[in-house]
Each structure stands twice: as structure tokens, then as C-alpha cells.
Amino acid sequence: MRSRLAVTLAALLTVALAGCTQGGKPADGTKSGGAGGTVELTMLTFETPNLPAALWDSAIARVEQKVPGVKIKKLVTPNVDRTTYAKQLASSGQLPDIMIAVNPQGFAEGGQLAEFTQDDLKDFADPTSGAIKGKIYQLPTNAQPQSLLYHNKDDFAKAKITAPPKTWAEFLADCAKLKAAGITPIAVGGGGQDTFASMYTWVGTVGTDVYLSDPDFSKQITDGSKTFDDPAFVKATDKVAQLAKLGYLDKQGTSRSYADHEKAFRAGSAAMYPMGSWFATSADNDKPKFGVGVFAWPSDDGKAVVPNLTGGGLSVSAKAEDVDLAKKFALEWTKDKETSDAFTKADGTFNTIKGYQPPADMGPLFKATLAIYNQAVKDGTVTPALSIEQGDNGLPADMTVPVQQIAVELLNGKSDAKAAVTKLNKEYASLK
């Protein structure tokens, strides 16, 4: 699957970048910058049901006006796997000048990204988030909780579930009630190239059983002091396998793309939808035919755990035609309130610029999601998110796709915990 993906991406990048060269310099050889000139910089974006082309185009045009002398040439990934596509571009010497939500690991260590200084980061609430060897290569722009459980209130009522579960035991009991009522308990996804959508159940169990007590677990994997055979990680993995074995997962789910995964939940495929905070705005903006609620991932002792990524912002190529101008555009993009508001409304991001407040007219599900996140921050139960964490406390970027593929096997019931951790250890060893 990985080799076929590489071939497909290689073909697509040839089309996508026809006429464009390293650093965003116009292919016709005209002047790029200088007195009275304009520098054309490439910007790698991606599109989802929440983030359509029009949203990107309007934001780019708005921020261009705030950065005189820059013209942005938008590039769009063929799917939501921005990091893999960026690697394909880099391999042919065409790394975009500006990229958003691309994992900086590997690029940074290879000297391909520009560093943001302390002065650049002075307006960020968490300026060291995602640091690689103590340096920041991606603006820590957004907090995005992962693996919240959005649920169909009508299905819960049919199964006589009066309140969302807090403990893992209660969660299993509610899954049993739903199944007995003829309702599939949990929606899952990950079909085609959208294997990232397979992760959210595993992210939830690892958050509660591993990261809550050991937030440096990924760092310990990379320094060799722990392996994936760690009992806590095996326990978390077994929980996913058990959900599949008990028939609590949507059997058709892992054949669906991310977009079809959301559509299926909206159509009533399952009662619960483990997903990131972006679904809150999706549901507020386009309400399903049933009421939607949200609760944090349940733990053994009832603590409400919220796996989270603070990052996902813009990075700048160290070989951009004008690095300083590219960094200025990236910072203006992040600080522009109209742009921040547009992305918060569309994709449920919690902007981490100091003093930023989301629009007052945000919908009820977004506000409920934000309240869960804020409470978890207060309680100290915000954790990293497996395969989504970044920087010095993240797994190597090359582990992302293998972890997602193993997650699909767990959801399909084709793998148990022992087989999954054996594969993970093998994949990690192959990177050394």
C-alpha cells in the first residue's frame, strides 16, 4: 500500500507543480522580489469538508494584503496526508515555501525548515509546544482536542442511556445497551488513503492508560528506555481489540474515506463518533437530523481525559525565495483575527494566540467541546495524542502511516494487542 501511495503521489506532484521550481520563483524567470518587485511564494494547503477551497482562497487574499511584496501560489494536497505529500515534494527539490499542518519532524532535523525565534513567538500562549531539539519550526497556533466522543442523543435515549459514561466500565455497559437495542455503538473510519481517521479510538485508550500517567512515553520509545510492549500500552491496545471483538464497531467503517465516515455518522451509522474538535463546528454549521452531544474519553477511574495537539500551524522552508517574507506571512496569517475566526468557525480550532477569543456566535456543540477542553486543562488531564503528537515528545514522523495501518487492523478485528505491538516494534526498529 505504501509503495502504491508513493507512486500515486509522485505522479500527482508532477502535475501539481508543473512550471514551478524550488523556492517559489516564477517559472518564467521574471524577477522575484527586489525594489518594487513581488515575491511569489508557494503555500501547501489541504481541503476537507470543513475547509473548502473558498475558505483558503479568501484567507490567502486577505493576508497577502497585510504583507506587501508577497504573492501566494496555492498548492493543494491530493488527500489530507499533508506530511507524506510534502516529503514527495521535498524529494524532488520542490518543498513549498510555506506549509500548514505538516509534521516538521524529519524536515527540521534535515535543515529544511526555518526556525522561529523567541521574538517571533512572543504572542503565543504555548511558545515551546512542538519543539524539536529545543527549537520551533512550526507555529504552535491551534489546540485541537482529539478523540472526543460525539454522540447521537436519540440513539442514547432509545437504549435508555440517561447520561454519558465516565468510566471505561460504564462505557462498555452502554455499548452493550446500544447493541442490544439494534444500534451500532461506535463509528470508525480509515478507508483508502484516509487511514488517519482510524486512530481516534486508539488515541483515546492510549491517552487514558498511558499518557495520563506517563506523558513522556513517546520520548521514552525514541530514547530506547521503553518499547511498545510496555504493559500500559498493551492494555490500551487491547481495549481497542476488545471493542472490535465484542462487535461494538461499525464493520463498514474502515472502508470509508474520512468524508464518507462523517456522512455515515450523520446518516445514523452508529451512536458514537470518536473525532477531533473540528466535528463540533461541522455539526453546528450543518446540523444532523438528531441531537448531538459530546463527552470526554472515559478512563478506568472516571477522569475525563482529552488527548490534544497544540500545533498544526505554518512552517517555512529554509530555502524559500525570501525566508523573512515567508515568516512574516506565516505570522500575519496566525495573528489575523478574521482568518482565525474563519478557521475556528469552519474547523473548531482553539487559537492559542494570547488573548484570542473565539467568535461569540459559535454554536452550542463547539461551546460544549471547549468547556470539556478547558476543564481538562484545569484538571491536568490533557494528554498527548498517539501518532499525532509532535516534536521532542513525538514518535518519529515515519511511524505515522504504519501506526494508522495497524489501527485499521485492530478495528477490523484482524489484529490483537500482541500482534499490534509486535508490528509496532518491528516498524520502529526498521527506522534505525
C-alpha positions as CSV (number, residue, x, y, z in Angstrom):
1,M,0.0,0.0,0.0
2,R,2.8,2.4,0.9
3,S,4.6,1.9,-2.4
4,R,1.4,2.4,-4.4
5,L,0.8,5.6,-2.5
6,A,4.3,6.8,-3.3
7,V,3.8,6.2,-7.0
8,T,0.4,7.9,-7.0
9,L,1.8,11.0,-5.1
10,A,4.8,11.2,-7.4
11,A,2.6,11.3,-10.4
12,L,0.3,13.9,-8.8
13,L,3.1,16.2,-7.8
14,T,4.4,16.3,-11.4
15,V,1.0,17.7,-12.4
16,A,0.6,19.9,-9.4
17,L,3.9,21.6,-9.7
18,A,4.3,21.9,-13.5
19,G,6.2,25.1,-14.2
20,C,7.2,25.7,-10.5
21,T,10.7,25.5,-9.2
22,Q,12.3,25.4,-5.7
23,G,11.7,28.4,-3.6
24,G,8.6,29.7,-5.3
25,K,10.4,31.5,-8.0
26,P,8.3,32.1,-11.1
27,A,9.0,29.6,-13.8
28,D,9.2,32.2,-16.5
29,G,12.4,33.6,-14.9
30,T,10.9,37.0,-14.1
31,K,12.3,39.0,-11.1
32,S,11.1,37.6,-7.8
33,G,11.4,40.5,-5.3
34,G,13.6,43.5,-5.0
35,A,12.7,47.1,-5.1
36,G,9.1,47.4,-6.2
37,G,9.0,43.7,-7.0
38,T,6.8,40.9,-5.8
39,V,8.0,37.6,-4.4
40,E,5.9,34.6,-5.3
41,L,5.8,32.0,-2.6
42,T,4.2,28.6,-2.7
43,M,1.9,27.6,0.1
44,L,0.8,24.0,0.7
45,T,-2.8,23.7,1.9
46,F,-5.3,20.9,2.1
47,E,-9.1,20.6,1.7
48,T,-11.7,18.8,3.8
49,P,-15.5,19.1,4.0
50,N,-14.9,21.7,6.7
51,L,-12.1,23.5,4.8
52,P,-13.1,24.1,1.2
53,A,-11.1,25.9,-1.4
54,A,-13.0,29.2,-1.0
55,L,-12.0,29.4,2.7
56,W,-8.3,29.1,1.8
57,D,-8.6,31.5,-1.1
58,S,-10.2,34.2,0.9
59,A,-7.7,33.9,3.8
60,I,-4.7,33.9,1.4
61,A,-6.0,37.0,-0.3
62,R,-6.7,38.8,3.0
63,V,-3.3,38.1,4.5
64,E,-1.5,38.9,1.2
65,Q,-2.8,42.5,1.7
66,K,-1.1,42.7,5.0
67,V,2.3,41.6,3.7
68,P,3.3,43.9,0.9
69,G,5.5,42.3,-1.7
70,V,4.3,38.8,-1.5
71,K,2.1,36.8,-3.8
72,I,1.0,33.3,-2.8
73,K,0.7,30.4,-5.2
74,K,-1.6,27.9,-3.5
75,L,-0.8,24.2,-3.7
76,V,-3.4,21.6,-2.6
77,T,-2.5,18.1,-1.3
78,P,-4.2,15.2,-3.2
79,N,-5.5,14.0,0.2
80,V,-5.4,15.0,3.8
81,D,-2.0,13.4,4.4
82,R,0.0,16.6,4.1
83,T,3.2,15.3,5.5
84,T,3.6,12.4,3.1
85,Y,2.9,14.7,0.2
86,A,5.4,17.3,1.4
87,K,8.0,14.6,1.6
88,Q,7.3,13.7,-2.0
89,L,7.8,17.3,-3.0
90,A,11.0,17.6,-1.0
91,S,12.4,14.5,-2.6
92,S,12.2,16.3,-6.0
93,G,13.6,19.6,-4.7
94,Q,10.2,21.3,-4.6
95,L,9.4,21.7,-0.9
96,P,6.8,24.5,-0.7
97,D,7.9,27.8,0.8
98,I,5.1,27.8,3.3
99,M,3.2,24.7,4.6
100,I,0.3,24.3,7.1
101,A,-0.3,21.4,9.4
102,V,2.7,19.4,8.1
103,N,4.6,17.4,10.7
104,P,8.0,19.2,10.9
105,Q,9.9,16.1,12.1
106,G,12.5,15.0,9.7
107,F,12.3,18.2,7.7
108,A,13.7,20.2,10.7
109,E,16.5,17.8,11.5
110,G,17.5,17.8,7.8
111,G,17.9,21.6,7.8
112,Q,14.9,22.1,5.5
113,L,12.8,24.4,7.7
114,A,13.5,27.9,9.1
115,E,13.5,28.4,12.8
116,F,11.1,30.8,14.5
117,T,12.8,33.0,17.1
118,Q,11.6,33.8,20.7
119,D,10.6,37.2,19.4
120,D,8.5,35.6,16.6
121,L,6.7,33.5,19.3
122,K,6.2,36.2,21.9
123,D,2.4,36.3,21.3
124,F,1.8,32.6,21.6
125,A,0.3,31.1,24.8
126,D,2.4,27.9,24.4
127,P,5.5,29.0,22.5
128,T,7.6,25.8,23.2
129,S,4.9,23.4,22.0
130,G,6.2,21.0,19.3
131,A,9.9,22.0,19.9
132,I,12.5,19.8,18.1
133,K,15.8,19.8,20.0
134,G,14.5,22.9,21.8
135,K,13.8,24.8,18.6
136,I,10.4,25.8,17.0
137,Y,9.9,25.1,13.3
138,Q,6.1,25.2,13.2
139,L,4.0,27.9,14.7
140,P,2.1,26.5,17.7
141,T,-1.1,28.0,16.5
142,N,-4.0,25.8,17.5
143,A,-5.1,23.5,20.2
144,Q,-7.2,20.7,18.7
145,P,-8.6,18.1,21.2
146,Q,-8.7,14.6,19.6
147,S,-10.9,11.6,20.4
148,L,-13.8,13.4,22.0
149,L,-16.9,11.2,21.8
150,Y,-19.7,12.9,19.9
151,H,-22.9,11.0,20.3
152,N,-26.4,10.7,18.8
153,K,-28.7,11.7,21.6
154,D,-31.6,9.9,20.0
155,D,-29.8,6.6,20.0
156,F,-28.8,7.1,23.6
157,A,-32.4,7.7,24.5
158,K,-33.6,4.6,22.6
159,A,-31.0,2.5,24.5
160,K,-32.2,4.1,27.8
161,I,-28.8,5.7,28.4
162,T,-29.6,8.7,30.6
163,A,-26.1,10.2,30.9
164,P,-22.8,9.9,29.1
165,P,-20.4,7.3,30.7
166,K,-17.4,8.5,32.7
167,T,-15.6,5.2,33.4
168,W,-14.5,2.5,31.0
169,A,-16.8,0.0,32.7
170,E,-19.8,2.3,32.2
171,F,-18.7,2.9,28.6
172,L,-18.7,-0.9,27.9
173,A,-22.1,-1.3,29.6
174,D,-23.6,1.5,27.4
175,C,-22.1,-0.1,24.3
176,A,-23.9,-3.3,25.3
177,K,-27.1,-1.5,25.7
178,L,-26.8,0.1,22.3
179,K,-26.0,-3.2,20.6
180,A,-29.0,-4.8,22.4
181,A,-31.2,-2.1,21.0
182,G,-30.0,-2.8,17.5
183,I,-27.7,0.2,17.3
184,T,-24.1,0.0,16.3
185,P,-22.2,1.7,19.3
186,I,-19.1,3.2,17.7
187,A,-18.4,4.7,14.3
188,V,-14.9,4.1,12.9
189,G,-13.1,5.2,9.7
190,G,-9.9,4.9,7.8
191,G,-10.6,3.7,4.3
192,G,-8.4,4.3,1.3
193,Q,-5.7,6.9,1.9
194,D,-7.5,8.4,4.9
195,T,-6.1,6.0,7.5
196,F,-5.7,8.9,9.9
197,A,-9.4,8.5,10.6
198,S,-8.7,5.1,12.1
199,M,-6.7,6.5,15.0
200,Y,-9.3,8.1,17.3
201,T,-10.3,5.1,19.3
202,W,-6.7,4.1,19.9
203,V,-5.8,7.7,20.7
204,G,-8.5,7.7,23.4
205,T,-7.4,4.5,25.1
206,V,-3.7,5.4,25.0
207,G,-4.5,8.8,26.4
208,T,-6.2,7.3,29.4
209,D,-4.0,4.3,30.0
210,V,-0.5,5.6,29.0
211,Y,-0.1,9.3,28.6
212,L,-2.2,10.5,31.6
213,S,0.4,8.9,34.0
214,D,3.3,8.9,31.6
215,P,3.2,11.9,29.2
216,D,6.8,11.3,28.1
217,F,6.0,7.8,26.8
218,S,6.8,8.6,23.2
219,K,10.1,10.2,24.2
220,Q,11.0,7.0,26.1
221,I,10.2,5.0,23.0
222,T,12.6,7.1,21.0
223,D,15.4,7.0,23.6
224,G,15.1,3.3,23.9
225,S,14.1,3.1,27.6
226,K,10.7,1.7,26.7
227,T,9.1,-0.3,23.8
228,F,5.6,-0.8,22.7
229,D,5.5,-4.0,24.8
230,D,5.0,-1.7,27.8
231,P,2.1,-3.2,29.9
232,A,0.2,0.1,29.9
233,F,0.4,0.4,26.1
234,V,-0.6,-3.2,25.6
235,K,-3.6,-2.7,27.9
236,A,-4.7,0.4,25.9
237,T,-4.3,-1.5,22.7
238,D,-6.2,-4.5,24.0
239,K,-9.2,-2.2,24.8
240,V,-9.4,-1.4,21.0
241,A,-9.2,-5.0,20.1
242,Q,-11.9,-5.9,22.6
243,L,-14.3,-3.3,21.2
244,A,-13.9,-5.0,17.8
245,K,-14.3,-8.5,19.2
246,L,-17.4,-7.5,21.1
247,G,-19.0,-6.2,17.9
248,Y,-19.2,-2.6,19.1
249,L,-17.6,-1.1,16.0
250,D,-19.1,-0.2,12.7
251,K,-18.0,-3.1,10.4
252,Q,-18.2,-1.0,7.3
253,G,-16.3,2.0,8.7
254,T,-12.8,1.2,7.8
255,S,-13.7,1.0,4.1
256,R,-14.9,4.6,4.2
257,S,-12.9,7.8,3.4
258,Y,-12.8,10.5,6.1
259,A,-15.5,12.5,4.3
260,D,-17.8,9.4,3.9
261,H,-17.1,8.5,7.6
262,E,-18.6,11.7,8.7
263,K,-21.5,11.4,6.3
264,A,-22.2,7.9,7.6
265,F,-22.4,9.1,11.2
266,R,-24.7,11.9,10.2
267,A,-26.9,9.3,8.5
268,G,-27.1,7.2,11.7
269,S,-24.4,4.5,11.2
270,A,-23.5,4.5,14.9
271,A,-24.3,6.1,18.2
272,M,-20.8,7.5,19.0
273,Y,-18.3,9.2,16.8
274,P,-14.7,9.4,18.2
275,M,-13.3,12.5,16.5
276,G,-11.5,15.8,16.9
277,S,-13.0,19.1,17.9
278,W,-13.5,20.1,14.2
279,F,-16.6,18.0,14.1
280,A,-18.2,20.3,16.6
281,T,-18.3,23.2,14.1
282,S,-19.3,20.9,11.3
283,A,-22.3,19.8,13.3
284,D,-23.1,23.3,14.4
285,N,-22.9,24.6,10.9
286,D,-24.8,21.8,9.3
287,K,-27.0,20.2,12.0
288,P,-27.7,16.4,11.7
289,K,-31.3,15.3,12.0
290,F,-30.6,14.2,15.5
291,G,-29.3,16.0,18.6
292,V,-25.6,15.7,19.1
293,G,-23.8,15.7,22.5
294,V,-20.2,15.3,23.4
295,F,-18.2,13.8,26.3
296,A,-14.5,13.2,27.1
297,W,-12.9,9.8,26.6
298,P,-13.8,7.6,29.6
299,S,-11.0,6.3,31.8
300,D,-10.8,3.4,34.3
301,D,-11.2,5.8,37.3
302,G,-13.6,8.3,35.7
303,K,-11.1,11.1,35.0
304,A,-12.2,12.9,31.8
305,V,-9.1,12.7,29.5
306,V,-8.7,14.9,26.5
307,P,-5.8,14.0,24.1
308,N,-4.7,17.1,22.4
309,L,-2.3,18.6,19.8
310,T,-1.1,22.1,20.1
311,G,0.5,22.9,16.8
312,G,-0.7,22.4,13.3
313,G,0.4,25.9,12.3
314,L,2.6,27.1,9.5
315,S,6.2,26.2,8.7
316,V,8.6,27.9,6.3
317,S,11.2,26.3,4.1
318,A,14.8,27.3,4.9
319,K,15.3,27.6,1.1
320,A,12.3,29.9,0.4
321,E,13.0,32.6,-2.1
322,D,12.6,35.1,0.8
323,V,12.6,33.4,4.2
324,D,11.9,36.6,6.2
325,L,9.0,37.5,4.0
326,A,7.6,33.9,4.2
327,K,7.9,34.0,8.0
328,K,6.2,37.4,8.1
329,F,3.3,35.9,6.0
330,A,3.1,32.9,8.4
331,L,2.9,35.1,11.4
332,E,0.4,37.5,9.9
333,W,-1.8,34.6,8.9
334,T,-1.7,33.4,12.5
335,K,-2.4,36.8,14.1
336,D,-5.1,37.9,11.7
337,K,-8.3,37.7,13.7
338,E,-10.6,37.4,10.7
339,T,-8.6,34.4,9.4
340,S,-8.5,32.9,12.9
341,D,-12.3,33.4,13.3
342,A,-12.9,31.8,9.9
343,F,-11.0,28.7,10.7
344,T,-12.4,28.4,14.2
345,K,-15.9,28.6,12.7
346,A,-15.1,26.1,10.0
347,D,-12.8,23.7,11.8
348,G,-13.3,24.0,15.5
349,T,-9.7,25.2,16.2
350,F,-8.9,26.8,19.6
351,N,-6.4,29.5,18.6
352,T,-3.5,29.8,21.0
353,I,-2.5,33.5,20.3
354,K,-2.6,35.3,23.7
355,G,-5.9,37.0,24.3
356,Y,-7.7,35.4,21.4
357,Q,-11.4,34.8,22.0
358,P,-13.5,32.7,19.6
359,P,-16.4,34.4,17.9
360,A,-19.3,35.0,20.3
361,D,-21.8,33.4,17.9
362,M,-20.1,29.9,17.9
363,G,-22.6,27.1,18.1
364,P,-23.6,25.1,21.2
365,L,-21.6,21.9,20.3
366,F,-18.4,24.0,19.9
367,K,-19.0,25.7,23.2
368,A,-19.6,22.3,24.9
369,T,-16.4,21.0,23.4
370,L,-14.4,24.0,24.5
371,A,-15.8,23.6,28.0
372,I,-14.6,20.0,28.2
373,Y,-11.2,21.0,27.0
374,N,-10.9,24.0,29.4
375,Q,-12.0,21.7,32.3
376,A,-9.4,19.1,31.3
377,V,-6.7,21.9,31.3
378,K,-7.8,22.9,34.8
379,D,-7.8,19.2,36.0
380,G,-4.5,18.4,34.4
381,T,-6.0,15.6,32.2
382,V,-5.0,16.9,28.8
383,T,-2.6,14.4,27.2
384,P,-0.6,13.9,24.0
385,A,-2.3,12.1,21.2
386,L,-0.9,8.9,19.8
387,S,0.6,9.3,16.3
388,I,-0.5,13.0,16.3
389,E,2.0,14.3,18.9
390,Q,4.9,16.2,17.5
391,G,8.4,17.5,18.4
392,D,10.7,16.2,21.0
393,N,7.9,14.2,22.7
394,G,6.6,12.7,19.5
395,L,7.1,9.4,17.7
396,P,9.2,9.7,14.5
397,A,7.1,11.1,11.6
398,D,7.8,7.9,9.6
399,M,5.8,6.0,12.2
400,T,2.6,7.8,11.4
401,V,1.4,5.7,8.5
402,P,2.4,2.3,10.0
403,V,0.6,3.2,13.2
404,Q,-2.5,4.2,11.3
405,Q,-2.4,1.0,9.2
406,I,-2.1,-1.1,12.4
407,A,-5.0,0.8,13.8
408,V,-7.2,-0.3,10.9
409,E,-6.2,-3.9,11.5
410,L,-7.3,-3.6,15.2
411,L,-10.6,-2.0,14.2
412,N,-11.2,-4.8,11.6
413,G,-10.6,-7.5,14.2
414,K,-7.6,-8.7,12.1
415,S,-5.1,-8.0,14.8
416,D,-5.0,-8.4,18.6
417,A,-2.9,-6.4,21.1
418,K,0.1,-8.8,20.9
419,A,0.3,-8.7,17.1
420,A,-0.2,-5.0,17.0
421,V,2.7,-4.2,19.4
422,T,4.9,-6.7,17.7
423,K,4.3,-4.9,14.4
424,L,4.9,-1.5,16.0
425,N,8.2,-2.6,17.5
426,K,9.3,-4.1,14.1
427,E,8.3,-0.9,12.3
428,Y,10.2,1.2,14.7
429,A,13.3,-1.0,14.5
430,S,13.3,-0.6,10.8
431,L,13.7,3.1,11.1
432,K,17.0,2.9,12.9
